[in-house]
Amino acid sequence: MNQIVIGASIPYIVAALIYFFRRARASMTLLVVAPLAMAACAIWAVVPDIPRALRMDGLYHKMANDPRSNIFFMHYTIDKLETDSILYTVVFVLMALSIFAVAWREVWLAEKEKPS
């Protein structure tokens, strides 16, 4: 789970900075691109684990022991140092909920600004 959180956190931080620099307003583009970028980066971060899910154990062990898999958001290094913690799941859920809250707020503000 930690690779997923680390991968998704990079576009999340960029989107959060854009959001705050725009005085807590998110464009429709940001609301669409940020979650898609988070998903793409999360998938990129776990590419070396995909062979294990597909029962390609030889390829998985080859990739797991190859330092070149660090191109997947430091996957090799994280595998060597990682510890299991519920905090990764909590952080991931908080990131997802905050994106949902921002989208909800933007819909609410748009409805509020709409002339009656």
Biopython code that builds the backbone (N, CA, C, O; Angstrom):
import numpy as np
from Bio.PDB.StructureBuilder import StructureBuilder

atoms = [
    (1, "MET", "N", (0.812, -1.195, 0.000)),
    (1, "MET", "CA", (0.000, 0.000, 0.000)),
    (1, "MET", "C", (0.857, 1.260, 0.000)),
    (1, "MET", "O", (0.443, 2.297, -0.519)),
    (2, "ASN", "N", (2.055, 1.170, 0.584)),
    (2, "ASN", "CA", (2.871, 2.387, 0.662)),
    (2, "ASN", "C", (3.311, 2.875, -0.715)),
    (2, "ASN", "O", (3.424, 4.083, -0.920)),
    (3, "GLN", "N", (3.562, 1.978, -1.659)),
    (3, "GLN", "CA", (3.927, 2.430, -3.001)),
    (3, "GLN", "C", (2.767, 3.161, -3.664)),
    (3, "GLN", "O", (2.974, 4.150, -4.367)),
    (4, "ILE", "N", (1.558, 2.682, -3.445)),
    (4, "ILE", "CA", (0.382, 3.333, -4.014)),
    (4, "ILE", "C", (0.243, 4.742, -3.448)),
    (4, "ILE", "O", (-0.012, 5.692, -4.189)),
    (5, "VAL", "N", (0.409, 4.873, -2.143)),
    (5, "VAL", "CA", (0.282, 6.185, -1.495)),
    (5, "VAL", "C", (1.377, 7.131, -1.973)),
    (5, "VAL", "O", (1.107, 8.298, -2.256)),
    (6, "ILE", "N", (2.595, 6.644, -2.064)),
    (6, "ILE", "CA", (3.701, 7.493, -2.512)),
    (6, "ILE", "C", (3.484, 7.918, -3.962)),
    (6, "ILE", "O", (3.691, 9.083, -4.301)),
    (7, "GLY", "N", (3.075, 6.999, -4.808)),
    (7, "GLY", "CA", (2.819, 7.345, -6.201)),
    (7, "GLY", "C", (1.694, 8.349, -6.349)),
    (7, "GLY", "O", (1.814, 9.300, -7.121)),
    (8, "ALA", "N", (0.609, 8.156, -5.624)),
    (8, "ALA", "CA", (-0.535, 9.060, -5.726)),
    (8, "ALA", "C", (-0.277, 10.400, -5.061)),
    (8, "ALA", "O", (-0.910, 11.396, -5.411)),
    (9, "SER", "N", (0.640, 10.439, -4.111)),
    (9, "SER", "CA", (0.864, 11.684, -3.372)),
    (9, "SER", "C", (1.549, 12.763, -4.212)),
    (9, "SER", "O", (1.375, 13.952, -3.945)),
    (10, "ILE", "N", (2.308, 12.372, -5.199)),
    (10, "ILE", "CA", (3.013, 13.361, -6.016)),
    (10, "ILE", "C", (2.026, 14.251, -6.786)),
    (10, "ILE", "O", (2.098, 15.473, -6.656)),
    (11, "PRO", "N", (1.109, 13.686, -7.581)),
    (11, "PRO", "CA", (0.134, 14.569, -8.237)),
    (11, "PRO", "C", (-0.838, 15.204, -7.242)),
    (11, "PRO", "O", (-1.361, 16.288, -7.500)),
    (12, "TYR", "N", (-1.082, 14.547, -6.119)),
    (12, "TYR", "CA", (-1.963, 15.122, -5.099)),
    (12, "TYR", "C", (-1.365, 16.409, -4.545)),
    (12, "TYR", "O", (-2.070, 17.407, -4.397)),
    (13, "ILE", "N", (-0.085, 16.393, -4.242)),
    (13, "ILE", "CA", (0.581, 17.587, -3.702)),
    (13, "ILE", "C", (0.574, 18.705, -4.742)),
    (13, "ILE", "O", (0.324, 19.863, -4.406)),
    (14, "VAL", "N", (0.847, 18.365, -6.002)),
    (14, "VAL", "CA", (0.819, 19.369, -7.065)),
    (14, "VAL", "C", (-0.586, 19.972, -7.182)),
    (14, "VAL", "O", (-0.735, 21.190, -7.283)),
    (15, "ALA", "N", (-1.614, 19.117, -7.169)),
    (15, "ALA", "CA", (-2.991, 19.607, -7.263)),
    (15, "ALA", "C", (-3.357, 20.453, -6.047)),
    (15, "ALA", "O", (-4.049, 21.462, -6.184)),
    (16, "ALA", "N", (-2.904, 20.056, -4.867)),
    (16, "ALA", "CA", (-3.195, 20.825, -3.653)),
    (16, "ALA", "C", (-2.541, 22.206, -3.720)),
    (16, "ALA", "O", (-3.145, 23.199, -3.313)),
    (17, "LEU", "N", (-1.323, 22.272, -4.227)),
    (17, "LEU", "CA", (-0.657, 23.570, -4.370)),
    (17, "LEU", "C", (-1.404, 24.462, -5.362)),
    (17, "LEU", "O", (-1.604, 25.649, -5.104)),
    (18, "ILE", "N", (-1.812, 23.895, -6.486)),
    (18, "ILE", "CA", (-2.581, 24.662, -7.469)),
    (18, "ILE", "C", (-3.878, 25.153, -6.838)),
    (18, "ILE", "O", (-4.264, 26.309, -7.015)),
    (19, "TYR", "N", (-4.541, 24.278, -6.107)),
    (19, "TYR", "CA", (-5.804, 24.624, -5.447)),
    (19, "TYR", "C", (-5.618, 25.778, -4.468)),
    (19, "TYR", "O", (-6.418, 26.714, -4.460)),
    (20, "PHE", "N", (-4.587, 25.727, -3.653)),
    (20, "PHE", "CA", (-4.383, 26.782, -2.664)),
    (20, "PHE", "C", (-3.892, 28.084, -3.290)),
    (20, "PHE", "O", (-4.234, 29.167, -2.815)),
    (21, "PHE", "N", (-3.088, 27.985, -4.359)),
    (21, "PHE", "CA", (-2.654, 29.204, -5.039)),
    (21, "PHE", "C", (-3.799, 29.877, -5.791)),
    (21, "PHE", "O", (-3.723, 31.069, -6.090)),
    (22, "ARG", "N", (-4.840, 29.142, -6.094)),
    (22, "ARG", "CA", (-6.027, 29.715, -6.730)),
    (22, "ARG", "C", (-7.074, 30.101, -5.685)),
    (22, "ARG", "O", (-8.264, 30.178, -5.994)),
    (23, "ARG", "N", (-6.646, 30.335, -4.488)),
    (23, "ARG", "CA", (-7.509, 30.755, -3.374)),
    (23, "ARG", "C", (-8.656, 29.776, -3.125)),
    (23, "ARG", "O", (-9.823, 30.159, -3.042)),
    (24, "ALA", "N", (-8.283, 28.507, -3.010)),
    (24, "ALA", "CA", (-9.227, 27.436, -2.676)),
    (24, "ALA", "C", (-10.356, 27.308, -3.694)),
    (24, "ALA", "O", (-11.518, 27.127, -3.330)),
    (25, "ARG", "N", (-10.002, 27.403, -4.962)),
    (25, "ARG", "CA", (-10.951, 27.153, -6.047)),
    (25, "ARG", "C", (-10.322, 26.154, -7.009)),
    (25, "ARG", "O", (-9.137, 26.237, -7.331)),
    (26, "ALA", "N", (-11.128, 25.223, -7.452)),
    (26, "ALA", "CA", (-10.644, 24.189, -8.366)),
    (26, "ALA", "C", (-11.435, 24.266, -9.666)),
    (26, "ALA", "O", (-12.664, 24.325, -9.662)),
    (27, "SER", "N", (-10.712, 24.264, -10.764)),
    (27, "SER", "CA", (-11.372, 24.246, -12.073)),
    (27, "SER", "C", (-11.839, 22.818, -12.369)),
    (27, "SER", "O", (-11.411, 21.861, -11.725)),
    (28, "MET", "N", (-12.709, 22.703, -13.341)),
    (28, "MET", "CA", (-13.172, 21.377, -13.753)),
    (28, "MET", "C", (-11.991, 20.539, -14.243)),
    (28, "MET", "O", (-11.943, 19.330, -14.013)),
    (29, "THR", "N", (-11.046, 21.182, -14.917)),
    (29, "THR", "CA", (-9.857, 20.472, -15.394)),
    (29, "THR", "C", (-9.082, 19.874, -14.229)),
    (29, "THR", "O", (-8.673, 18.714, -14.282)),
    (30, "LEU", "N", (-8.880, 20.656, -13.183)),
    (30, "LEU", "CA", (-8.162, 20.151, -12.010)),
    (30, "LEU", "C", (-8.921, 19.004, -11.356)),
    (30, "LEU", "O", (-8.317, 18.026, -10.917)),
    (31, "LEU", "N", (-10.234, 19.121, -11.293)),
    (31, "LEU", "CA", (-11.043, 18.079, -10.666)),
    (31, "LEU", "C", (-11.040, 16.766, -11.448)),
    (31, "LEU", "O", (-11.284, 15.702, -10.880)),
    (32, "VAL", "N", (-10.765, 16.839, -12.739)),
    (32, "VAL", "CA", (-10.700, 15.631, -13.555)),
    (32, "VAL", "C", (-9.270, 15.114, -13.647)),
    (32, "VAL", "O", (-9.024, 13.918, -13.491)),
    (33, "VAL", "N", (-8.330, 16.018, -13.900)),
    (33, "VAL", "CA", (-6.946, 15.611, -14.137)),
    (33, "VAL", "C", (-6.265, 15.102, -12.869)),
    (33, "VAL", "O", (-5.511, 14.131, -12.931)),
    (34, "ALA", "N", (-6.509, 15.728, -11.733)),
    (34, "ALA", "CA", (-5.828, 15.335, -10.495)),
    (34, "ALA", "C", (-6.105, 13.879, -10.115)),
    (34, "ALA", "O", (-5.152, 13.136, -9.884)),
    (35, "PRO", "N", (-7.365, 13.437, -10.041)),
    (35, "PRO", "CA", (-7.589, 12.028, -9.702)),
    (35, "PRO", "C", (-7.055, 11.059, -10.761)),
    (35, "PRO", "O", (-6.565, 9.980, -10.430)),
    (36, "LEU", "N", (-7.153, 11.450, -12.032)),
    (36, "LEU", "CA", (-6.601, 10.582, -13.083)),
    (36, "LEU", "C", (-5.082, 10.473, -12.963)),
    (36, "LEU", "O", (-4.521, 9.387, -13.115)),
    (37, "ALA", "N", (-4.421, 11.592, -12.691)),
    (37, "ALA", "CA", (-2.967, 11.569, -12.506)),
    (37, "ALA", "C", (-2.594, 10.768, -11.265)),
    (37, "ALA", "O", (-1.601, 10.041, -11.269)),
    (38, "MET", "N", (-3.382, 10.898, -10.208)),
    (38, "MET", "CA", (-3.123, 10.115, -8.993)),
    (38, "MET", "C", (-3.243, 8.618, -9.283)),
    (38, "MET", "O", (-2.408, 7.829, -8.840)),
    (39, "ALA", "N", (-4.265, 8.236, -10.016)),
    (39, "ALA", "CA", (-4.449, 6.824, -10.359)),
    (39, "ALA", "C", (-3.320, 6.322, -11.250)),
    (39, "ALA", "O", (-2.797, 5.229, -11.032)),
    (40, "ALA", "N", (-2.940, 7.112, -12.251)),
    (40, "ALA", "CA", (-1.856, 6.713, -13.157)),
    (40, "ALA", "C", (-0.541, 6.552, -12.404)),
    (40, "ALA", "O", (0.189, 5.587, -12.628)),
    (41, "CYS", "N", (-0.237, 7.487, -11.516)),
    (41, "CYS", "CA", (1.011, 7.400, -10.749)),
    (41, "CYS", "C", (0.977, 6.255, -9.744)),
    (41, "CYS", "O", (2.003, 5.621, -9.497)),
    (42, "ALA", "N", (-0.183, 5.983, -9.165)),
    (42, "ALA", "CA", (-0.307, 4.847, -8.242)),
    (42, "ALA", "C", (-0.077, 3.534, -8.986)),
    (42, "ALA", "O", (0.586, 2.634, -8.471)),
    (43, "ILE", "N", (-0.624, 3.427, -10.195)),
    (43, "ILE", "CA", (-0.399, 2.220, -10.998)),
    (43, "ILE", "C", (1.070, 2.112, -11.397)),
    (43, "ILE", "O", (1.652, 1.028, -11.336)),
    (44, "TRP", "N", (1.672, 3.227, -11.805)),
    (44, "TRP", "CA", (3.087, 3.230, -12.176)),
    (44, "TRP", "C", (3.950, 2.753, -11.008)),
    (44, "TRP", "O", (4.932, 2.039, -11.209)),
    (45, "ALA", "N", (3.584, 3.145, -9.797)),
    (45, "ALA", "CA", (4.369, 2.786, -8.614)),
    (45, "ALA", "C", (4.343, 1.291, -8.324)),
    (45, "ALA", "O", (5.272, 0.775, -7.702)),
    (46, "VAL", "N", (3.309, 0.588, -8.755)),
    (46, "VAL", "CA", (3.211, -0.848, -8.459)),
    (46, "VAL", "C", (3.445, -1.741, -9.679)),
    (46, "VAL", "O", (3.189, -2.944, -9.621)),
    (47, "VAL", "N", (3.922, -1.171, -10.767)),
    (47, "VAL", "CA", (4.199, -1.975, -11.965)),
    (47, "VAL", "C", (5.092, -3.185, -11.655)),
    (47, "VAL", "O", (4.825, -4.265, -12.182)),
    (48, "PRO", "N", (6.143, -3.057, -10.821)),
    (48, "PRO", "CA", (6.953, -4.247, -10.537)),
    (48, "PRO", "C", (6.202, -5.350, -9.787)),
    (48, "PRO", "O", (6.671, -6.488, -9.765)),
    (49, "ASP", "N", (5.065, -5.057, -9.180)),
    (49, "ASP", "CA", (4.285, -6.070, -8.470)),
    (49, "ASP", "C", (3.240, -6.743, -9.349)),
    (49, "ASP", "O", (2.662, -7.751, -8.943)),
    (50, "ILE", "N", (2.985, -6.220, -10.529)),
    (50, "ILE", "CA", (1.962, -6.782, -11.410)),
    (50, "ILE", "C", (2.263, -8.228, -11.809)),
    (50, "ILE", "O", (1.338, -9.040, -11.845)),
    (51, "PRO", "N", (3.525, -8.586, -12.111)),
    (51, "PRO", "CA", (3.779, -10.001, -12.445)),
    (51, "PRO", "C", (3.390, -10.967, -11.321)),
    (51, "PRO", "O", (2.977, -12.094, -11.592)),
    (52, "ARG", "N", (3.517, -10.540, -10.078)),
    (52, "ARG", "CA", (3.123, -11.414, -8.962)),
    (52, "ARG", "C", (1.612, -11.641, -8.996)),
    (52, "ARG", "O", (1.154, -12.756, -8.743)),
    (53, "ALA", "N", (0.837, -10.612, -9.303)),
    (53, "ALA", "CA", (-0.615, -10.757, -9.388)),
    (53, "ALA", "C", (-1.020, -11.663, -10.552)),
    (53, "ALA", "O", (-2.061, -12.318, -10.507)),
    (54, "LEU", "N", (-0.191, -11.693, -11.586)),
    (54, "LEU", "CA", (-0.468, -12.531, -12.755)),
    (54, "LEU", "C", (0.190, -13.905, -12.651)),
    (54, "LEU", "O", (0.201, -14.665, -13.620)),
    (55, "ARG", "N", (0.733, -14.223, -11.485)),
    (55, "ARG", "CA", (1.406, -15.509, -11.202)),
    (55, "ARG", "C", (2.608, -15.756, -12.098)),
    (55, "ARG", "O", (2.891, -16.893, -12.476)),
    (56, "MET", "N", (3.308, -14.687, -12.433)),
    (56, "MET", "CA", (4.559, -14.787, -13.199)),
    (56, "MET", "C", (5.702, -14.609, -12.199)),
    (56, "MET", "O", (6.388, -13.586, -12.192)),
    (57, "ASP", "N", (5.890, -15.625, -11.357)),
    (57, "ASP", "CA", (6.809, -15.511, -10.232)),
    (57, "ASP", "C", (8.251, -15.248, -10.649)),
    (57, "ASP", "O", (8.958, -14.498, -9.976)),
    (58, "GLY", "N", (8.692, -15.842, -11.731)),
    (58, "GLY", "CA", (10.061, -15.618, -12.186)),
    (58, "GLY", "C", (10.321, -14.156, -12.525)),
    (58, "GLY", "O", (11.316, -13.578, -12.088)),
    (59, "LEU", "N", (9.441, -13.573, -13.290)),
    (59, "LEU", "CA", (9.573, -12.167, -13.663)),
    (59, "LEU", "C", (9.444, -11.273, -12.436)),
    (59, "LEU", "O", (10.168, -10.287, -12.303)),
    (60, "TYR", "N", (8.520, -11.619, -11.537)),
    (60, "TYR", "CA", (8.347, -10.822, -10.321)),
    (60, "TYR", "C", (9.636, -10.799, -9.497)),
    (60, "TYR", "O", (10.075, -9.731, -9.072)),
    (61, "HIS", "N", (10.248, -11.969, -9.265)),
    (61, "HIS", "CA", (11.475, -12.019, -8.454)),
    (61, "HIS", "C", (12.632, -11.311, -9.155)),
    (61, "HIS", "O", (13.481, -10.703, -8.503)),
    (62, "LYS", "N", (12.663, -11.391, -10.476)),
    (62, "LYS", "CA", (13.694, -10.685, -11.226)),
    (62, "LYS", "C", (13.544, -9.175, -11.057)),
    (62, "LYS", "O", (14.530, -8.471, -10.842)),
    (63, "MET", "N", (12.309, -8.677, -11.153)),
    (63, "MET", "CA", (12.077, -7.239, -10.995)),
    (63, "MET", "C", (12.244, -6.800, -9.543)),
    (63, "MET", "O", (12.727, -5.697, -9.283)),
    (64, "ALA", "N", (11.854, -7.642, -8.602)),
    (64, "ALA", "CA", (11.946, -7.285, -7.187)),
    (64, "ALA", "C", (13.391, -7.149, -6.725)),
    (64, "ALA", "O", (13.670, -6.419, -5.774)),
    (65, "ASN", "N", (14.305, -7.837, -7.383)),
    (65, "ASN", "CA", (15.714, -7.794, -6.989)),
    (65, "ASN", "C", (16.564, -6.934, -7.913)),
    (65, "ASN", "O", (17.792, -6.988, -7.846)),
    (66, "ASP", "N", (15.942, -6.153, -8.760)),
    (66, "ASP", "CA", (16.668, -5.301, -9.696)),
    (66, "ASP", "C", (16.547, -3.840, -9.274)),
    (66, "ASP", "O", (15.445, -3.292, -9.278)),
    (67, "PRO", "N", (17.664, -3.195, -8.908)),
    (67, "PRO", "CA", (17.615, -1.793, -8.484)),
    (67, "PRO", "C", (17.063, -0.852, -9.559)),
    (67, "PRO", "O", (16.664, 0.270, -9.249)),
    (68, "ARG", "N", (17.039, -1.295, -10.807)),
    (68, "ARG", "CA", (16.488, -0.440, -11.860)),
    (68, "ARG", "C", (14.982, -0.234, -11.712)),
    (68, "ARG", "O", (14.414, 0.662, -12.337)),
    (69, "SER", "N", (14.339, -1.052, -10.895)),
    (69, "SER", "CA", (12.903, -0.845, -10.685)),
    (69, "SER", "C", (12.631, 0.381, -9.814)),
    (69, "SER", "O", (11.479, 0.676, -9.493)),
    (70, "ASN", "N", (13.689, 1.090, -9.434)),
    (70, "ASN", "CA", (13.520, 2.366, -8.731)),
    (70, "ASN", "C", (12.884, 3.432, -9.632)),
    (70, "ASN", "O", (12.426, 4.460, -9.133)),
    (71, "ILE", "N", (12.849, 3.203, -10.953)),
    (71, "ILE", "CA", (12.179, 4.179, -11.830)),
    (71, "ILE", "C", (10.675, 4.208, -11.561)),
    (71, "ILE", "O", (9.988, 5.141, -11.975)),
    (72, "PHE", "N", (10.172, 3.204, -10.879)),
    (72, "PHE", "CA", (8.766, 3.153, -10.502)),
    (72, "PHE", "C", (8.602, 3.759, -9.106)),
    (72, "PHE", "O", (8.213, 3.073, -8.160)),
    (73, "PHE", "N", (8.904, 5.046, -8.996)),
    (73, "PHE", "CA", (8.814, 5.800, -7.735)),
    (73, "PHE", "C", (9.544, 5.097, -6.592)),
    (73, "PHE", "O", (8.983, 4.878, -5.518)),
    (74, "MET", "N", (10.797, 4.752, -6.844)),
    (74, "MET", "CA", (11.684, 4.162, -5.839)),
    (74, "MET", "C", (11.160, 2.830, -5.294)),
    (74, "MET", "O", (11.318, 2.543, -4.108)),
    (75, "HIS", "N", (10.551, 2.032, -6.137)),
    (75, "HIS", "CA", (9.925, 0.778, -5.723)),
    (75, "HIS", "C", (10.912, -0.179, -5.052)),
    (75, "HIS", "O", (10.623, -0.737, -3.993)),
    (76, "TYR", "N", (12.063, -0.362, -5.667)),
    (76, "TYR", "CA", (13.070, -1.292, -5.121)),
    (76, "TYR", "C", (13.516, -0.854, -3.729)),
    (76, "TYR", "O", (13.568, -1.668, -2.806)),
    (77, "THR", "N", (13.833, 0.413, -3.578)),
    (77, "THR", "CA", (14.309, 0.929, -2.289)),
    (77, "THR", "C", (13.219, 0.826, -1.228)),
    (77, "THR", "O", (13.495, 0.448, -0.090)),
    (78, "ILE", "N", (12.008, 1.152, -1.587)),
    (78, "ILE", "CA", (10.906, 1.072, -0.629)),
    (78, "ILE", "C", (10.687, -0.372, -0.197)),
    (78, "ILE", "O", (10.437, -0.632, 0.980)),
    (79, "ASP", "N", (10.777, -1.317, -1.136)),
    (79, "ASP", "CA", (10.625, -2.726, -0.773)),
    (79, "ASP", "C", (11.675, -3.167, 0.246)),
    (79, "ASP", "O", (11.398, -4.002, 1.107)),
    (80, "LYS", "N", (12.862, -2.613, 0.148)),
    (80, "LYS", "CA", (13.930, -2.989, 1.081)),
    (80, "LYS", "C", (13.739, -2.352, 2.458)),
    (80, "LYS", "O", (14.203, -2.901, 3.457)),
    (81, "LEU", "N", (13.062, -1.202, 2.525)),
    (81, "LEU", "CA", (12.942, -0.458, 3.779)),
    (81, "LEU", "C", (11.546, -0.484, 4.395)),
    (81, "LEU", "O", (11.372, -0.056, 5.536)),
    (82, "GLU", "N", (10.558, -0.974, 3.666)),
    (82, "GLU", "CA", (9.168, -0.805, 4.075)),
    (82, "GLU", "C", (8.808, -1.557, 5.348)),
    (82, "GLU", "O", (9.386, -2.589, 5.691)),
    (83, "THR", "N", (7.830, -0.988, 6.022)),
    (83, "THR", "CA", (7.185, -1.633, 7.156)),
    (83, "THR", "C", (5.683, -1.516, 6.942)),
    (83, "THR", "O", (5.209, -0.552, 6.341)),
    (84, "ASP", "N", (4.947, -2.487, 7.431)),
    (84, "ASP", "CA", (3.497, -2.430, 7.290)),
    (84, "ASP", "C", (2.923, -1.508, 8.352)),
    (84, "ASP", "O", (3.299, -1.572, 9.523)),
    (85, "SER", "N", (2.012, -0.657, 7.926)),
    (85, "SER", "CA", (1.374, 0.268, 8.844)),
    (85, "SER", "C", (-0.003, 0.627, 8.311)),
    (85, "SER", "O", (-0.197, 0.765, 7.103)),
    (86, "ILE", "N", (-0.940, 0.776, 9.207)),
    (86, "ILE", "CA", (-2.287, 1.198, 8.842)),
    (86, "ILE", "C", (-2.288, 2.648, 8.379)),
    (86, "ILE", "O", (-3.237, 3.085, 7.729)),
    (87, "LEU", "N", (-1.242, 3.398, 8.701)),
    (87, "LEU", "CA", (-1.184, 4.810, 8.345)),
    (87, "LEU", "C", (-1.211, 5.031, 6.838)),
    (87, "LEU", "O", (-1.738, 6.044, 6.380)),
    (88, "TYR", "N", (-0.658, 4.111, 6.061)),
    (88, "TYR", "CA", (-0.687, 4.257, 4.608)),
    (88, "TYR", "C", (-2.126, 4.255, 4.095)),
    (88, "TYR", "O", (-2.485, 5.045, 3.222)),
    (89, "THR", "N", (-2.931, 3.370, 4.639)),
    (89, "THR", "CA", (-4.332, 3.311, 4.246)),
    (89, "THR", "C", (-5.069, 4.573, 4.686)),
    (89, "THR", "O", (-5.884, 5.117, 3.942)),
    (90, "VAL", "N", (-4.780, 5.026, 5.883)),
    (90, "VAL", "CA", (-5.415, 6.245, 6.398)),
    (90, "VAL", "C", (-5.068, 7.441, 5.510)),
    (90, "VAL", "O", (-5.944, 8.232, 5.161)),
    (91, "VAL", "N", (-3.798, 7.571, 5.148)),
    (91, "VAL", "CA", (-3.368, 8.686, 4.289)),
    (91, "VAL", "C", (-4.060, 8.595, 2.932)),
    (91, "VAL", "O", (-4.516, 9.610, 2.404)),
    (92, "PHE", "N", (-4.143, 7.406, 2.369)),
    (92, "PHE", "CA", (-4.787, 7.235, 1.072)),
    (92, "PHE", "C", (-6.264, 7.622, 1.140)),
    (92, "PHE", "O", (-6.766, 8.316, 0.255)),
    (93, "VAL", "N", (-6.954, 7.178, 2.178)),
    (93, "VAL", "CA", (-8.369, 7.514, 2.342)),
    (93, "VAL", "C", (-8.541, 9.021, 2.534)),
    (93, "VAL", "O", (-9.468, 9.611, 1.979)),
    (94, "LEU", "N", (-7.660, 9.647, 3.313)),
    (94, "LEU", "CA", (-7.746, 11.092, 3.519)),
    (94, "LEU", "C", (-7.508, 11.862, 2.221)),
    (94, "LEU", "O", (-8.167, 12.870, 1.969)),
    (95, "MET", "N", (-6.569, 11.391, 1.397)),
    (95, "MET", "CA", (-6.359, 12.036, 0.100)),
    (95, "MET", "C", (-7.615, 11.927, -0.757)),
    (95, "MET", "O", (-8.052, 12.913, -1.350)),
    (96, "ALA", "N", (-8.193, 10.737, -0.822)),
    (96, "ALA", "CA", (-9.396, 10.543, -1.636)),
    (96, "ALA", "C", (-10.559, 11.376, -1.101)),
    (96, "ALA", "O", (-11.288, 11.991, -1.880)),
    (97, "LEU", "N", (-10.735, 11.400, 0.201)),
    (97, "LEU", "CA", (-11.828, 12.183, 0.784)),
    (97, "LEU", "C", (-11.643, 13.680, 0.567)),
    (97, "LEU", "O", (-12.617, 14.402, 0.354)),
    (98, "SER", "N", (-10.407, 14.144, 0.619)),
    (98, "SER", "CA", (-10.184, 15.577, 0.404)),
    (98, "SER", "C", (-10.477, 15.968, -1.036)),
    (98, "SER", "O", (-11.005, 17.053, -1.281)),
    (99, "ILE", "N", (-10.147, 15.110, -1.988)),
    (99, "ILE", "CA", (-10.479, 15.394, -3.392)),
    (99, "ILE", "C", (-12.006, 15.413, -3.555)),
    (99, "ILE", "O", (-12.550, 16.279, -4.239)),
    (100, "PHE", "N", (-12.679, 14.471, -2.934)),
    (100, "PHE", "CA", (-14.136, 14.437, -2.981)),
    (100, "PHE", "C", (-14.723, 15.697, -2.342)),
    (100, "PHE", "O", (-15.670, 16.275, -2.875)),
    (101, "ALA", "N", (-14.173, 16.123, -1.215)),
    (101, "ALA", "CA", (-14.668, 17.319, -0.523)),
    (101, "ALA", "C", (-14.484, 18.571, -1.368)),
    (101, "ALA", "O", (-15.361, 19.434, -1.402)),
    (102, "VAL", "N", (-13.359, 18.674, -2.043)),
    (102, "VAL", "CA", (-13.125, 19.832, -2.914)),
    (102, "VAL", "C", (-14.125, 19.827, -4.062)),
    (102, "VAL", "O", (-14.687, 20.870, -4.396)),
    (103, "ALA", "N", (-14.354, 18.670, -4.666)),
    (103, "ALA", "CA", (-15.333, 18.589, -5.761)),
    (103, "ALA", "C", (-16.726, 18.933, -5.254)),
    (103, "ALA", "O", (-17.464, 19.656, -5.923)),
    (104, "TRP", "N", (-17.090, 18.430, -4.091)),
    (104, "TRP", "CA", (-18.394, 18.729, -3.512)),
    (104, "TRP", "C", (-18.541, 20.228, -3.254)),
    (104, "TRP", "O", (-19.588, 20.815, -3.524)),
    (105, "ARG", "N", (-17.473, 20.840, -2.728)),
    (105, "ARG", "CA", (-17.490, 22.277, -2.451)),
    (105, "ARG", "C", (-17.652, 23.082, -3.736)),
    (105, "ARG", "O", (-18.391, 24.065, -3.763)),
    (106, "GLU", "N", (-16.974, 22.677, -4.788)),
    (106, "GLU", "CA", (-17.077, 23.388, -6.064)),
    (106, "GLU", "C", (-18.486, 23.291, -6.636)),
    (106, "GLU", "O", (-18.991, 24.268, -7.190)),
    (107, "VAL", "N", (-19.126, 22.140, -6.513)),
    (107, "VAL", "CA", (-20.506, 22.000, -6.971)),
    (107, "VAL", "C", (-21.410, 22.901, -6.135)),
    (107, "VAL", "O", (-22.277, 23.583, -6.681)),
    (108, "TRP", "N", (-21.218, 22.912, -4.827)),
    (108, "TRP", "CA", (-22.017, 23.739, -3.935)),
    (108, "TRP", "C", (-21.853, 25.221, -4.265)),
    (108, "TRP", "O", (-22.838, 25.957, -4.321)),
    (109, "LEU", "N", (-20.598, 25.663, -4.485)),
    (109, "LEU", "CA", (-20.358, 27.063, -4.825)),
    (109, "LEU", "C", (-20.958, 27.417, -6.186)),
    (109, "LEU", "O", (-21.487, 28.515, -6.359)),
    (110, "ALA", "N", (-20.882, 26.518, -7.135)),
    (110, "ALA", "CA", (-21.455, 26.773, -8.455)),
    (110, "ALA", "C", (-22.971, 26.898, -8.372)),
    (110, "ALA", "O", (-23.565, 27.745, -9.040)),
    (111, "GLU", "N", (-23.586, 26.071, -7.567)),
    (111, "GLU", "CA", (-25.043, 26.147, -7.378)),
    (111, "GLU", "C", (-25.433, 27.436, -6.651)),
    (111, "GLU", "O", (-26.461, 28.042, -6.952)),
    (112, "LYS", "N", (-24.617, 27.836, -5.712)),
    (112, "LYS", "CA", (-24.880, 29.037, -4.938)),
    (112, "LYS", "C", (-24.765, 30.303, -5.806)),
    (112, "LYS", "O", (-25.518, 31.261, -5.631)),
    (113, "GLU", "N", (-23.798, 30.282, -6.751)),
    (113, "GLU", "CA", (-23.573, 31.434, -7.622)),
    (113, "GLU", "C", (-24.562, 31.500, -8.783)),
    (113, "GLU", "O", (-24.698, 32.539, -9.429)),
    (114, "LYS", "N", (-25.246, 30.399, -9.044)),
    (114, "LYS", "CA", (-26.187, 30.333, -10.166)),
    (114, "LYS", "C", (-27.377, 31.261, -9.894)),
    (114, "LYS", "O", (-27.974, 31.204, -8.819)),
    (115, "PRO", "N", (-27.725, 32.122, -10.875)),
    (115, "PRO", "CA", (-28.883, 33.009, -10.667)),
    (115, "PRO", "C", (-30.175, 32.205, -10.606)),
    (115, "PRO", "O", (-30.337, 31.214, -11.318)),
    (116, "SER", "N", (-31.074, 32.634, -9.766)),
    (116, "SER", "CA", (-32.355, 31.930, -9.592)),
    (116, "SER", "C", (-33.359, 32.292, -10.660)),
    (116, "SER", "O", (-34.480, 31.784, -10.651)),
]
sb = StructureBuilder()
sb.init_structure("model")
sb.init_model(0)
sb.init_chain("A")
sb.init_seg("    ")
for serial, (resi, resn, name, xyz) in enumerate(atoms, 1):
    if name == "N":
        sb.init_residue(resn, " ", resi, " ")
    sb.init_atom(name, np.array(xyz, "f"), 0.0, 1.0, " ", f" {name:<3s}", serial, name[0])
structure = sb.get_structure()
